[in-house]
Amino acid sequence: MPDIITTVLAKALVMALEALLTRLFVHLVQMARYRMALVPNAV
């Protein structure tokens, strides 16, 4: 029984980390696009 609980918790933790990383990545991409739009000459 504890093995099942551990597996469920591990999967939930991985899903949470993936969601967090996805949000962070999207945020960074949006910031990069905003800066490029703000300064067109920036490389």
WOSULTA-V837220 format. One record per backbone hydrogen bond with DSSP energy under -0.5 kcal/mol. CO is the residue of the C=O (numbers start at 1). NH is the residue of the N-H. If there is no record, write none. Layout:
BEGIN
((CO,NH) (CO,NH))
END
This chain:
BEGIN
((1,5) (2,6) (3,7) (4,8) (5,9) (6,10) (7,11) (8,12) (9,13) (10,14) (11,15) (12,16) (13,17) (14,18) (15,19) (16,20) (17,21) (18,22) (19,23) (20,24) (21,25) (22,26) (23,27) (24,28) (25,29) (26,30) (27,31) (28,32) (29,33) (30,34) (31,35) (32,36) (33,37) (34,38) (35,39) (39,42))
END
